[in-house]
Amino acid sequence: MSRTIKIAPPNSLLCISGSGWGETPEMIEMQPFWATPSCILVACLCFADGQTSVTFGPASDVNRSEKPLIDMMLDTPERDVVVATVELEVLLKMAVPSTHTRVRVWTNREQEPDQVTIGIG
């Protein structure tokens, strides 16, 4: 079952990882996202401009027809996936059956999206 929340996260970033947080990617230049095998940072609407709608759930529930911005395997040794702020405030969490989990992310635009959809599995 998917959930949707609205948030204006600090630094306009969402963190997707296992609950052990993983290795944070280095943010060298402005991009729509940064990733390591264990952590994904997704840029969203500037927090001063309003809230971003974040939908999170099994890929079968949230799958969209367009190509995802991100489609990768994420190390999930704790057998869960969390969506958090960069201050490590957990916003959404889901148990997963494996230590490697497919994560897909769709956004409504490449720069400062105000809609982010995260499909797990």
Biopython code that builds the backbone (N, CA, C, O; Angstrom):
import numpy as np
from Bio.PDB.StructureBuilder import StructureBuilder

atoms = [
    (1, "MET", "N", (0.837, -1.178, 0.000)),
    (1, "MET", "CA", (0.000, 0.000, 0.000)),
    (1, "MET", "C", (0.884, 1.246, 0.000)),
    (1, "MET", "O", (1.839, 1.332, 0.772)),
    (2, "SER", "N", (0.573, 2.191, -0.849)),
    (2, "SER", "CA", (1.383, 3.402, -0.951)),
    (2, "SER", "C", (0.852, 4.481, -0.009)),
    (2, "SER", "O", (-0.301, 4.457, 0.422)),
    (3, "ARG", "N", (1.740, 5.426, 0.292)),
    (3, "ARG", "CA", (1.392, 6.589, 1.117)),
    (3, "ARG", "C", (1.905, 7.831, 0.426)),
    (3, "ARG", "O", (2.924, 7.792, -0.263)),
    (4, "THR", "N", (1.201, 8.933, 0.608)),
    (4, "THR", "CA", (1.628, 10.219, 0.075)),
    (4, "THR", "C", (1.680, 11.229, 1.211)),
    (4, "THR", "O", (0.749, 11.343, 2.009)),
    (5, "ILE", "N", (2.796, 11.963, 1.267)),
    (5, "ILE", "CA", (2.930, 13.037, 2.237)),
    (5, "ILE", "C", (3.340, 14.293, 1.491)),
    (5, "ILE", "O", (3.810, 14.221, 0.356)),
    (6, "LYS", "N", (3.164, 15.438, 2.122)),
    (6, "LYS", "CA", (3.650, 16.712, 1.569)),
    (6, "LYS", "C", (4.624, 17.285, 2.581)),
    (6, "LYS", "O", (4.338, 17.344, 3.776)),
    (7, "ILE", "N", (5.784, 17.708, 2.083)),
    (7, "ILE", "CA", (6.835, 18.214, 2.956)),
    (7, "ILE", "C", (7.699, 19.217, 2.203)),
    (7, "ILE", "O", (7.864, 19.131, 0.987)),
    (8, "ALA", "N", (8.243, 20.161, 2.948)),
    (8, "ALA", "CA", (9.262, 21.087, 2.426)),
    (8, "ALA", "C", (10.550, 20.717, 3.159)),
    (8, "ALA", "O", (10.890, 21.341, 4.164)),
    (9, "PRO", "N", (11.277, 19.694, 2.660)),
    (9, "PRO", "CA", (12.423, 19.178, 3.414)),
    (9, "PRO", "C", (13.600, 20.150, 3.464)),
    (9, "PRO", "O", (13.820, 20.916, 2.526)),
    (10, "PRO", "N", (14.356, 20.113, 4.566)),
    (10, "PRO", "CA", (15.556, 20.951, 4.668)),
    (10, "PRO", "C", (16.504, 20.676, 3.496)),
    (10, "PRO", "O", (16.655, 19.535, 3.061)),
    (11, "ASN", "N", (17.120, 21.710, 3.009)),
    (11, "ASN", "CA", (18.059, 21.635, 1.889)),
    (11, "ASN", "C", (17.410, 21.149, 0.598)),
    (11, "ASN", "O", (18.105, 20.877, -0.381)),
    (12, "SER", "N", (16.077, 21.038, 0.590)),
    (12, "SER", "CA", (15.330, 20.624, -0.609)),
    (12, "SER", "C", (15.799, 19.274, -1.127)),
    (12, "SER", "O", (15.891, 19.065, -2.336)),
    (13, "LEU", "N", (16.095, 18.353, -0.208)),
    (13, "LEU", "CA", (16.580, 17.019, -0.566)),
    (13, "LEU", "C", (15.828, 15.945, 0.197)),
    (13, "LEU", "O", (15.471, 16.119, 1.362)),
    (14, "LEU", "N", (15.593, 14.821, -0.489)),
    (14, "LEU", "CA", (15.074, 13.614, 0.134)),
    (14, "LEU", "C", (16.175, 12.563, 0.110)),
    (14, "LEU", "O", (16.909, 12.449, -0.872)),
    (15, "CYS", "N", (16.290, 11.809, 1.171)),
    (15, "CYS", "CA", (17.273, 10.738, 1.286)),
    (15, "CYS", "C", (16.541, 9.408, 1.256)),
    (15, "CYS", "O", (15.608, 9.196, 2.030)),
    (16, "ILE", "N", (16.955, 8.504, 0.365)),
    (16, "ILE", "CA", (16.383, 7.163, 0.269)),
    (16, "ILE", "C", (17.507, 6.184, 0.582)),
    (16, "ILE", "O", (18.544, 6.192, -0.082)),
    (17, "SER", "N", (17.306, 5.343, 1.588)),
    (17, "SER", "CA", (18.350, 4.391, 1.989)),
    (17, "SER", "C", (17.731, 3.322, 2.872)),
    (17, "SER", "O", (16.524, 3.320, 3.114)),
    (18, "GLY", "N", (18.574, 2.410, 3.352)),
    (18, "GLY", "CA", (18.159, 1.519, 4.415)),
    (18, "GLY", "C", (18.239, 2.285, 5.724)),
    (18, "GLY", "O", (18.816, 3.372, 5.766)),
    (19, "SER", "N", (17.675, 1.742, 6.788)),
    (19, "SER", "CA", (17.672, 2.465, 8.057)),
    (19, "SER", "C", (19.062, 2.610, 8.668)),
    (19, "SER", "O", (19.226, 3.335, 9.649)),
    (20, "GLY", "N", (20.074, 1.931, 8.105)),
    (20, "GLY", "CA", (21.464, 2.106, 8.544)),
    (20, "GLY", "C", (22.142, 3.291, 7.874)),
    (20, "GLY", "O", (23.305, 3.582, 8.153)),
    (21, "TRP", "N", (21.413, 3.984, 6.983)),
    (21, "TRP", "CA", (21.794, 5.220, 6.296)),
    (21, "TRP", "C", (22.784, 5.041, 5.163)),
    (21, "TRP", "O", (22.742, 5.833, 4.222)),
    (22, "GLY", "N", (23.659, 4.075, 5.183)),
    (22, "GLY", "CA", (24.555, 3.859, 4.055)),
    (22, "GLY", "C", (25.571, 4.969, 3.886)),
    (22, "GLY", "O", (25.785, 5.786, 4.782)),
    (23, "GLU", "N", (26.193, 4.982, 2.714)),
    (23, "GLU", "CA", (27.227, 5.970, 2.386)),
    (23, "GLU", "C", (26.596, 7.103, 1.580)),
    (23, "GLU", "O", (26.086, 6.881, 0.482)),
    (24, "THR", "N", (26.631, 8.300, 2.123)),
    (24, "THR", "CA", (26.024, 9.462, 1.475)),
    (24, "THR", "C", (26.816, 9.846, 0.229)),
    (24, "THR", "O", (28.044, 9.907, 0.275)),
    (25, "PRO", "N", (26.123, 10.107, -0.890)),
    (25, "PRO", "CA", (26.832, 10.515, -2.108)),
    (25, "PRO", "C", (27.449, 11.902, -1.971)),
    (25, "PRO", "O", (26.963, 12.752, -1.225)),
    (26, "GLU", "N", (28.514, 12.099, -2.700)),
    (26, "GLU", "CA", (29.154, 13.408, -2.754)),
    (26, "GLU", "C", (28.402, 14.262, -3.769)),
    (26, "GLU", "O", (28.164, 13.836, -4.900)),
    (27, "MET", "N", (28.036, 15.453, -3.360)),
    (27, "MET", "CA", (27.275, 16.355, -4.227)),
    (27, "MET", "C", (28.246, 17.356, -4.848)),
    (27, "MET", "O", (28.487, 18.428, -4.292)),
    (28, "ILE", "N", (28.796, 16.999, -6.001)),
    (28, "ILE", "CA", (29.828, 17.813, -6.638)),
    (28, "ILE", "C", (29.223, 18.969, -7.424)),
    (28, "ILE", "O", (29.716, 20.094, -7.343)),
    (29, "GLU", "N", (28.184, 18.712, -8.167)),
    (29, "GLU", "CA", (27.550, 19.751, -8.969)),
    (29, "GLU", "C", (26.043, 19.561, -8.901)),
    (29, "GLU", "O", (25.567, 18.502, -8.490)),
    (30, "MET", "N", (25.287, 20.582, -9.302)),
    (30, "MET", "CA", (23.829, 20.508, -9.241)),
    (30, "MET", "C", (23.307, 19.485, -10.238)),
    (30, "MET", "O", (23.599, 19.555, -11.432)),
    (31, "GLN", "N", (22.538, 18.545, -9.735)),
    (31, "GLN", "CA", (21.933, 17.481, -10.536)),
    (31, "GLN", "C", (20.560, 17.190, -9.952)),
    (31, "GLN", "O", (20.247, 17.670, -8.862)),
    (32, "PRO", "N", (19.733, 16.415, -10.650)),
    (32, "PRO", "CA", (18.433, 16.030, -10.086)),
    (32, "PRO", "C", (18.567, 15.005, -8.950)),
    (32, "PRO", "O", (17.692, 14.914, -8.089)),
    (33, "PHE", "N", (19.672, 14.227, -8.951)),
    (33, "PHE", "CA", (19.893, 13.247, -7.887)),
    (33, "PHE", "C", (21.362, 12.872, -7.826)),
    (33, "PHE", "O", (22.121, 13.112, -8.765)),
    (34, "TRP", "N", (21.752, 12.276, -6.698)),
    (34, "TRP", "CA", (23.100, 11.737, -6.481)),
    (34, "TRP", "C", (22.899, 10.387, -5.818)),
    (34, "TRP", "O", (21.944, 10.200, -5.064)),
    (35, "ALA", "N", (23.804, 9.432, -6.096)),
    (35, "ALA", "CA", (23.598, 8.096, -5.529)),
    (35, "ALA", "C", (24.910, 7.379, -5.273)),
    (35, "ALA", "O", (25.908, 7.586, -5.963)),
    (36, "THR", "N", (24.875, 6.529, -4.259)),
    (36, "THR", "CA", (25.883, 5.511, -4.006)),
    (36, "THR", "C", (25.114, 4.198, -3.981)),
    (36, "THR", "O", (23.886, 4.227, -4.067)),
    (37, "PRO", "N", (25.766, 3.063, -3.869)),
    (37, "PRO", "CA", (25.014, 1.808, -3.805)),
    (37, "PRO", "C", (24.062, 1.703, -2.611)),
    (37, "PRO", "O", (23.156, 0.869, -2.618)),
    (38, "SER", "N", (24.258, 2.545, -1.579)),
    (38, "SER", "CA", (23.442, 2.419, -0.375)),
    (38, "SER", "C", (22.630, 3.666, -0.019)),
    (38, "SER", "O", (21.942, 3.672, 1.002)),
    (39, "CYS", "N", (22.693, 4.715, -0.830)),
    (39, "CYS", "CA", (21.970, 5.950, -0.499)),
    (39, "CYS", "C", (21.693, 6.755, -1.767)),
    (39, "CYS", "O", (22.552, 6.882, -2.640)),
    (40, "ILE", "N", (20.482, 7.292, -1.851)),
    (40, "ILE", "CA", (20.087, 8.147, -2.974)),
    (40, "ILE", "C", (19.608, 9.469, -2.395)),
    (40, "ILE", "O", (18.792, 9.491, -1.473)),
    (41, "LEU", "N", (20.111, 10.561, -2.932)),
    (41, "LEU", "CA", (19.608, 11.889, -2.592)),
    (41, "LEU", "C", (18.858, 12.419, -3.802)),
    (41, "LEU", "O", (19.396, 12.433, -4.909)),
    (42, "VAL", "N", (17.619, 12.856, -3.601)),
    (42, "VAL", "CA", (16.791, 13.360, -4.686)),
    (42, "VAL", "C", (16.474, 14.826, -4.405)),
    (42, "VAL", "O", (15.958, 15.163, -3.339)),
    (43, "ALA", "N", (16.786, 15.695, -5.364)),
    (43, "ALA", "CA", (16.454, 17.110, -5.237)),
    (43, "ALA", "C", (14.958, 17.293, -5.452)),
    (43, "ALA", "O", (14.351, 16.623, -6.288)),
    (44, "CYS", "N", (14.372, 18.214, -4.683)),
    (44, "CYS", "CA", (12.950, 18.497, -4.850)),
    (44, "CYS", "C", (12.737, 20.008, -4.819)),
    (44, "CYS", "O", (13.703, 20.772, -4.826)),
    (45, "LEU", "N", (11.495, 20.435, -4.786)),
    (45, "LEU", "CA", (11.171, 21.849, -4.819)),
    (45, "LEU", "C", (11.896, 22.579, -3.692)),
    (45, "LEU", "O", (11.972, 22.081, -2.569)),
    (46, "CYS", "N", (12.423, 23.750, -3.996)),
    (46, "CYS", "CA", (13.091, 24.556, -2.973)),
    (46, "CYS", "C", (12.162, 24.720, -1.781)),
    (46, "CYS", "O", (11.009, 25.123, -1.937)),
    (47, "PHE", "N", (12.656, 24.410, -0.600)),
    (47, "PHE", "CA", (11.815, 24.414, 0.595)),
    (47, "PHE", "C", (11.157, 25.775, 0.832)),
    (47, "PHE", "O", (10.084, 25.835, 1.431)),
    (48, "ALA", "N", (11.769, 26.856, 0.381)),
    (48, "ALA", "CA", (11.191, 28.187, 0.553)),
    (48, "ALA", "C", (10.025, 28.440, -0.413)),
    (48, "ALA", "O", (9.235, 29.360, -0.204)),
    (49, "ASP", "N", (9.919, 27.617, -1.474)),
    (49, "ASP", "CA", (8.877, 27.807, -2.485)),
    (49, "ASP", "C", (7.628, 26.978, -2.239)),
    (49, "ASP", "O", (6.627, 27.154, -2.934)),
    (50, "GLY", "N", (7.664, 26.082, -1.268)),
    (50, "GLY", "CA", (6.476, 25.279, -0.976)),
    (50, "GLY", "C", (6.814, 23.831, -0.710)),
    (50, "GLY", "O", (7.975, 23.457, -0.548)),
    (51, "GLN", "N", (5.772, 23.029, -0.668)),
    (51, "GLN", "CA", (5.919, 21.615, -0.329)),
    (51, "GLN", "C", (6.043, 20.739, -1.563)),
    (51, "GLN", "O", (5.575, 21.081, -2.649)),
    (52, "THR", "N", (6.688, 19.600, -1.361)),
    (52, "THR", "CA", (6.799, 18.561, -2.383)),
    (52, "THR", "C", (5.896, 17.410, -1.970)),
    (52, "THR", "O", (5.905, 16.997, -0.810)),
    (53, "SER", "N", (5.124, 16.897, -2.902)),
    (53, "SER", "CA", (4.288, 15.727, -2.665)),
    (53, "SER", "C", (5.144, 14.486, -2.923)),
    (53, "SER", "O", (5.688, 14.318, -4.014)),
    (54, "VAL", "N", (5.262, 13.618, -1.912)),
    (54, "VAL", "CA", (6.094, 12.419, -2.006)),
    (54, "VAL", "C", (5.190, 11.201, -1.861)),
    (54, "VAL", "O", (4.548, 11.012, -0.828)),
    (55, "THR", "N", (5.144, 10.377, -2.907)),
    (55, "THR", "CA", (4.385, 9.131, -2.873)),
    (55, "THR", "C", (5.383, 7.991, -2.786)),
    (55, "THR", "O", (6.362, 7.959, -3.532)),
    (56, "PHE", "N", (5.138, 7.049, -1.871)),
    (56, "PHE", "CA", (6.083, 5.977, -1.562)),
    (56, "PHE", "C", (5.311, 4.687, -1.382)),
    (56, "PHE", "O", (4.328, 4.633, -0.643)),
    (57, "GLY", "N", (5.768, 3.643, -2.070)),
    (57, "GLY", "CA", (5.103, 2.357, -1.907)),
    (57, "GLY", "C", (5.672, 1.314, -2.845)),
    (57, "GLY", "O", (6.638, 1.571, -3.563)),
    (58, "PRO", "N", (5.064, 0.126, -2.837)),
    (58, "PRO", "CA", (5.498, -0.924, -3.761)),
    (58, "PRO", "C", (5.375, -0.430, -5.204)),
    (58, "PRO", "O", (4.420, 0.264, -5.551)),
    (59, "ALA", "N", (6.341, -0.791, -6.030)),
    (59, "ALA", "CA", (6.324, -0.352, -7.428)),
    (59, "ALA", "C", (5.017, -0.742, -8.115)),
    (59, "ALA", "O", (4.529, -0.008, -8.974)),
    (60, "SER", "N", (4.452, -1.877, -7.751)),
    (60, "SER", "CA", (3.199, -2.315, -8.370)),
    (60, "SER", "C", (2.047, -1.358, -8.063)),
    (60, "SER", "O", (1.085, -1.289, -8.827)),
    (61, "ASP", "N", (2.133, -0.621, -6.956)),
    (61, "ASP", "CA", (1.087, 0.335, -6.586)),
    (61, "ASP", "C", (1.315, 1.723, -7.181)),
    (61, "ASP", "O", (0.355, 2.439, -7.467)),
    (62, "VAL", "N", (2.574, 2.105, -7.369)),
    (62, "VAL", "CA", (2.875, 3.490, -7.778)),
    (62, "VAL", "C", (3.475, 3.598, -9.170)),
    (62, "VAL", "O", (3.780, 4.705, -9.613)),
    (63, "ASN", "N", (3.657, 2.485, -9.876)),
    (63, "ASN", "CA", (4.323, 2.466, -11.183)),
    (63, "ASN", "C", (3.693, 3.470, -12.139)),
    (63, "ASN", "O", (2.471, 3.534, -12.270)),
    (64, "ARG", "N", (4.528, 4.245, -12.797)),
    (64, "ARG", "CA", (4.080, 5.221, -13.781)),
    (64, "ARG", "C", (4.552, 4.782, -15.164)),
    (64, "ARG", "O", (5.505, 4.013, -15.290)),
    (65, "SER", "N", (3.887, 5.269, -16.179)),
    (65, "SER", "CA", (4.172, 4.808, -17.543)),
    (65, "SER", "C", (5.478, 5.366, -18.108)),
    (65, "SER", "O", (6.109, 4.719, -18.942)),
    (66, "GLU", "N", (5.891, 6.551, -17.671)),
    (66, "GLU", "CA", (7.116, 7.132, -18.214)),
    (66, "GLU", "C", (8.355, 6.506, -17.575)),
    (66, "GLU", "O", (8.283, 5.870, -16.523)),
    (67, "LYS", "N", (9.477, 6.704, -18.236)),
    (67, "LYS", "CA", (10.747, 6.172, -17.743)),
    (67, "LYS", "C", (11.108, 6.857, -16.421)),
    (67, "LYS", "O", (10.986, 8.077, -16.310)),
    (68, "PRO", "N", (11.552, 6.089, -15.418)),
    (68, "PRO", "CA", (11.920, 6.713, -14.150)),
    (68, "PRO", "C", (13.219, 7.512, -14.260)),
    (68, "PRO", "O", (14.084, 7.210, -15.083)),
    (69, "LEU", "N", (13.334, 8.520, -13.427)),
    (69, "LEU", "CA", (14.570, 9.291, -13.313)),
    (69, "LEU", "C", (15.677, 8.395, -12.760)),
    (69, "LEU", "O", (16.829, 8.487, -13.184)),
    (70, "ILE", "N", (15.322, 7.533, -11.818)),
    (70, "ILE", "CA", (16.262, 6.613, -11.180)),
    (70, "ILE", "C", (15.672, 5.211, -11.239)),
    (70, "ILE", "O", (14.489, 5.016, -10.958)),
    (71, "ASP", "N", (16.496, 4.240, -11.603)),
    (71, "ASP", "CA", (16.114, 2.824, -11.565)),
    (71, "ASP", "C", (17.384, 2.069, -11.204)),
    (71, "ASP", "O", (18.237, 1.825, -12.057)),
    (72, "MET", "N", (17.503, 1.701, -9.930)),
    (72, "MET", "CA", (18.747, 1.079, -9.466)),
    (72, "MET", "C", (18.478, 0.107, -8.318)),
    (72, "MET", "O", (17.423, 0.128, -7.684)),
    (73, "MET", "N", (19.460, -0.728, -8.083)),
    (73, "MET", "CA", (19.428, -1.609, -6.926)),
    (73, "MET", "C", (20.081, -0.870, -5.762)),
    (73, "MET", "O", (21.148, -0.277, -5.915)),
    (74, "LEU", "N", (19.439, -0.910, -4.608)),
    (74, "LEU", "CA", (19.922, -0.227, -3.409)),
    (74, "LEU", "C", (20.294, -1.273, -2.367)),
    (74, "LEU", "O", (19.529, -2.205, -2.116)),
    (75, "ASP", "N", (21.462, -1.122, -1.762)),
    (75, "ASP", "CA", (21.855, -2.009, -0.661)),
    (75, "ASP", "C", (20.928, -1.736, 0.518)),
    (75, "ASP", "O", (20.815, -0.600, 0.979)),
    (76, "THR", "N", (20.268, -2.782, 1.002)),
    (76, "THR", "CA", (19.332, -2.646, 2.121)),
    (76, "THR", "C", (19.608, -3.742, 3.155)),
    (76, "THR", "O", (18.760, -4.608, 3.372)),
    (77, "PRO", "N", (20.791, -3.717, 3.799)),
    (77, "PRO", "CA", (21.155, -4.792, 4.726)),
    (77, "PRO", "C", (20.208, -4.917, 5.923)),
    (77, "PRO", "O", (20.125, -5.982, 6.535)),
    (78, "GLU", "N", (19.498, -3.841, 6.259)),
    (78, "GLU", "CA", (18.551, -3.894, 7.376)),
    (78, "GLU", "C", (17.185, -4.419, 6.935)),
    (78, "GLU", "O", (16.267, -4.545, 7.745)),
    (79, "ARG", "N", (17.062, -4.722, 5.648)),
    (79, "ARG", "CA", (15.815, -5.197, 5.038)),
    (79, "ARG", "C", (14.667, -4.207, 5.209)),
    (79, "ARG", "O", (13.530, -4.571, 5.510)),
    (80, "ASP", "N", (15.023, -2.926, 5.001)),
    (80, "ASP", "CA", (14.004, -1.897, 4.947)),
    (80, "ASP", "C", (14.499, -0.762, 4.066)),
    (80, "ASP", "O", (15.692, -0.646, 3.785)),
    (81, "VAL", "N", (13.565, 0.069, 3.638)),
    (81, "VAL", "CA", (13.885, 1.273, 2.880)),
    (81, "VAL", "C", (13.197, 2.426, 3.587)),
    (81, "VAL", "O", (12.017, 2.350, 3.929)),
    (82, "VAL", "N", (13.953, 3.498, 3.803)),
    (82, "VAL", "CA", (13.381, 4.686, 4.425)),
    (82, "VAL", "C", (13.524, 5.880, 3.488)),
    (82, "VAL", "O", (14.464, 5.968, 2.699)),
    (83, "VAL", "N", (12.581, 6.780, 3.597)),
    (83, "VAL", "CA", (12.676, 8.092, 2.976)),
    (83, "VAL", "C", (12.816, 9.051, 4.145)),
    (83, "VAL", "O", (11.992, 9.058, 5.060)),
    (84, "ALA", "N", (13.871, 9.863, 4.104)),
    (84, "ALA", "CA", (14.166, 10.736, 5.233)),
    (84, "ALA", "C", (14.623, 12.096, 4.744)),
    (84, "ALA", "O", (14.892, 12.294, 3.559)),
    (85, "THR", "N", (14.704, 13.030, 5.680)),
    (85, "THR", "CA", (15.324, 14.313, 5.380)),
    (85, "THR", "C", (16.827, 14.137, 5.519)),
    (85, "THR", "O", (17.284, 13.110, 6.021)),
    (86, "VAL", "N", (17.600, 15.119, 5.086)),
    (86, "VAL", "CA", (19.052, 15.041, 5.245)),
    (86, "VAL", "C", (19.457, 15.187, 6.712)),
    (86, "VAL", "O", (20.609, 14.948, 7.073)),
    (87, "GLU", "N", (18.502, 15.579, 7.549)),
    (87, "GLU", "CA", (18.737, 15.625, 8.994)),
    (87, "GLU", "C", (18.391, 14.295, 9.652)),
    (87, "GLU", "O", (18.351, 14.193, 10.878)),
    (88, "LEU", "N", (18.138, 13.263, 8.820)),
    (88, "LEU", "CA", (17.844, 11.888, 9.244)),
    (88, "LEU", "C", (16.524, 11.752, 9.984)),
    (88, "LEU", "O", (16.373, 10.869, 10.828)),
    (89, "GLU", "N", (15.574, 12.614, 9.678)),
    (89, "GLU", "CA", (14.212, 12.455, 10.181)),
    (89, "GLU", "C", (13.484, 11.514, 9.228)),
    (89, "GLU", "O", (13.275, 11.850, 8.062)),
    (90, "VAL", "N", (13.098, 10.343, 9.717)),
    (90, "VAL", "CA", (12.418, 9.351, 8.879)),
    (90, "VAL", "C", (10.994, 9.825, 8.590)),
    (90, "VAL", "O", (10.220, 10.106, 9.506)),
    (91, "LEU", "N", (10.667, 9.908, 7.312)),
    (91, "LEU", "CA", (9.347, 10.335, 6.869)),
    (91, "LEU", "C", (8.470, 9.143, 6.511)),
    (91, "LEU", "O", (7.286, 9.114, 6.849)),
    (92, "LEU", "N", (9.048, 8.165, 5.829)),
    (92, "LEU", "CA", (8.330, 6.978, 5.363)),
    (92, "LEU", "C", (9.262, 5.785, 5.476)),
    (92, "LEU", "O", (10.477, 5.925, 5.335)),
    (93, "LYS", "N", (8.696, 4.609, 5.728)),
    (93, "LYS", "CA", (9.524, 3.408, 5.897)),
    (93, "LYS", "C", (8.743, 2.188, 5.419)),
    (93, "LYS", "O", (7.527, 2.098, 5.591)),
    (94, "MET", "N", (9.481, 1.243, 4.810)),
    (94, "MET", "CA", (8.867, 0.009, 4.320)),
    (94, "MET", "C", (9.826, -1.156, 4.511)),
    (94, "MET", "O", (11.010, -1.046, 4.191)),
    (95, "ALA", "N", (9.330, -2.258, 5.026)),
    (95, "ALA", "CA", (10.119, -3.486, 5.113)),
    (95, "ALA", "C", (10.253, -4.080, 3.720)),
    (95, "ALA", "O", (9.327, -4.003, 2.912)),
    (96, "VAL", "N", (11.413, -4.677, 3.441)),
    (96, "VAL", "CA", (11.657, -5.330, 2.162)),
    (96, "VAL", "C", (12.218, -6.730, 2.424)),
    (96, "VAL", "O", (12.813, -6.958, 3.477)),
    (97, "PRO", "N", (12.044, -7.667, 1.495)),
    (97, "PRO", "CA", (12.448, -9.042, 1.757)),
    (97, "PRO", "C", (13.919, -9.363, 1.524)),
    (97, "PRO", "O", (14.369, -10.464, 1.842)),
    (98, "SER", "N", (14.673, -8.412, 0.970)),
    (98, "SER", "CA", (16.036, -8.728, 0.548)),
    (98, "SER", "C", (17.026, -7.665, 1.023)),
    (98, "SER", "O", (16.639, -6.587, 1.476)),
    (99, "THR", "N", (18.304, -7.996, 0.909)),
    (99, "THR", "CA", (19.359, -7.043, 1.254)),
    (99, "THR", "C", (19.772, -6.187, 0.054)),
    (99, "THR", "O", (20.655, -5.338, 0.174)),
    (100, "HIS", "N", (19.143, -6.406, -1.090)),
    (100, "HIS", "CA", (19.323, -5.581, -2.290)),
    (100, "HIS", "C", (17.931, -5.356, -2.864)),
    (100, "HIS", "O", (17.216, -6.312, -3.166)),
    (101, "THR", "N", (17.554, -4.105, -3.010)),
    (101, "THR", "CA", (16.180, -3.774, -3.364)),
    (101, "THR", "C", (16.156, -2.818, -4.540)),
    (101, "THR", "O", (16.891, -1.832, -4.570)),
    (102, "ARG", "N", (15.296, -3.122, -5.515)),
    (102, "ARG", "CA", (15.133, -2.220, -6.656)),
    (102, "ARG", "C", (14.341, -0.991, -6.218)),
    (102, "ARG", "O", (13.296, -1.098, -5.577)),
    (103, "VAL", "N", (14.870, 0.186, -6.584)),
    (103, "VAL", "CA", (14.223, 1.458, -6.277)),
    (103, "VAL", "C", (14.073, 2.234, -7.574)),
    (103, "VAL", "O", (15.031, 2.399, -8.329)),
    (104, "ARG", "N", (12.856, 2.709, -7.824)),
    (104, "ARG", "CA", (12.588, 3.563, -8.982)),
    (104, "ARG", "C", (12.000, 4.872, -8.483)),
    (104, "ARG", "O", (11.161, 4.891, -7.583)),
    (105, "VAL", "N", (12.456, 5.964, -9.082)),
    (105, "VAL", "CA", (11.974, 7.289, -8.692)),
    (105, "VAL", "C", (11.542, 8.042, -9.945)),
    (105, "VAL", "O", (12.279, 8.137, -10.927)),
    (106, "TRP", "N", (10.328, 8.569, -9.880)),
    (106, "TRP", "CA", (9.797, 9.424, -10.938)),
    (106, "TRP", "C", (9.581, 10.811, -10.361)),
    (106, "TRP", "O", (9.194, 10.955, -9.201)),
    (107, "THR", "N", (9.830, 11.832, -11.171)),
    (107, "THR", "CA", (9.540, 13.205, -10.764)),
    (107, "THR", "C", (8.755, 13.883, -11.880)),
    (107, "THR", "O", (8.811, 13.460, -13.035)),
    (108, "ASN", "N", (8.025, 14.936, -11.528)),
    (108, "ASN", "CA", (7.229, 15.609, -12.552)),
    (108, "ASN", "C", (8.050, 16.581, -13.394)),
    (108, "ASN", "O", (7.577, 17.061, -14.424)),
    (109, "ARG", "N", (9.266, 16.871, -12.968)),
    (109, "ARG", "CA", (10.193, 17.659, -13.783)),
    (109, "ARG", "C", (11.593, 17.440, -13.238)),
    (109, "ARG", "O", (11.764, 17.044, -12.085)),
    (110, "GLU", "N", (12.596, 17.698, -14.072)),
    (110, "GLU", "CA", (13.978, 17.409, -13.678)),
    (110, "GLU", "C", (14.506, 18.402, -12.645)),
    (110, "GLU", "O", (15.210, 18.006, -11.716)),
    (111, "GLN", "N", (14.180, 19.669, -12.792)),
    (111, "GLN", "CA", (14.645, 20.698, -11.856)),
    (111, "GLN", "C", (13.520, 21.067, -10.887)),
    (111, "GLN", "O", (12.404, 21.365, -11.312)),
    (112, "GLU", "N", (13.813, 21.046, -9.600)),
    (112, "GLU", "CA", (12.885, 21.408, -8.539)),
    (112, "GLU", "C", (11.497, 20.777, -8.697)),
    (112, "GLU", "O", (10.500, 21.498, -8.751)),
    (113, "PRO", "N", (11.418, 19.467, -8.771)),
    (113, "PRO", "CA", (10.106, 18.831, -8.882)),
    (113, "PRO", "C", (9.294, 19.005, -7.595)),
    (113, "PRO", "O", (9.837, 18.977, -6.490)),
    (114, "ASP", "N", (7.976, 19.187, -7.766)),
    (114, "ASP", "CA", (7.120, 19.248, -6.590)),
    (114, "ASP", "C", (6.299, 17.971, -6.433)),
    (114, "ASP", "O", (5.414, 17.886, -5.581)),
    (115, "GLN", "N", (6.609, 16.974, -7.276)),
    (115, "GLN", "CA", (6.003, 15.646, -7.149)),
    (115, "GLN", "C", (7.106, 14.598, -7.336)),
    (115, "GLN", "O", (7.768, 14.552, -8.372)),
    (116, "VAL", "N", (7.287, 13.767, -6.322)),
    (116, "VAL", "CA", (8.271, 12.702, -6.353)),
    (116, "VAL", "C", (7.558, 11.404, -6.016)),
    (116, "VAL", "O", (6.875, 11.309, -4.996)),
    (117, "THR", "N", (7.718, 10.401, -6.880)),
    (117, "THR", "CA", (7.118, 9.088, -6.650)),
    (117, "THR", "C", (8.238, 8.078, -6.524)),
    (117, "THR", "O", (9.120, 8.007, -7.380)),
    (118, "ILE", "N", (8.203, 7.286, -5.444)),
    (118, "ILE", "CA", (9.254, 6.312, -5.163)),
    (118, "ILE", "C", (8.615, 4.929, -5.123)),
    (118, "ILE", "O", (7.778, 4.642, -4.267)),
    (119, "GLY", "N", (9.026, 4.070, -6.070)),
    (119, "GLY", "CA", (8.520, 2.705, -6.145)),
    (119, "GLY", "C", (9.559, 1.715, -5.677)),
    (119, "GLY", "O", (10.704, 1.759, -6.125)),
    (120, "ILE", "N", (9.177, 0.823, -4.783)),
    (120, "ILE", "CA", (10.083, -0.154, -4.201)),
    (120, "ILE", "C", (9.770, -1.543, -4.760)),
    (120, "ILE", "O", (8.614, -1.965, -4.801)),
    (121, "GLY", "N", (10.819, -2.242, -5.187)),
    (121, "GLY", "CA", (10.658, -3.612, -5.678)),
    (121, "GLY", "C", (10.464, -3.697, -7.167)),
    (121, "GLY", "O", (10.317, -4.792, -7.709)),
]
sb = StructureBuilder()
sb.init_structure("model")
sb.init_model(0)
sb.init_chain("A")
sb.init_seg("    ")
for serial, (resi, resn, name, xyz) in enumerate(atoms, 1):
    if name == "N":
        sb.init_residue(resn, " ", resi, " ")
    sb.init_atom(name, np.array(xyz, "f"), 0.0, 1.0, " ", f" {name:<3s}", serial, name[0])
structure = sb.get_structure()
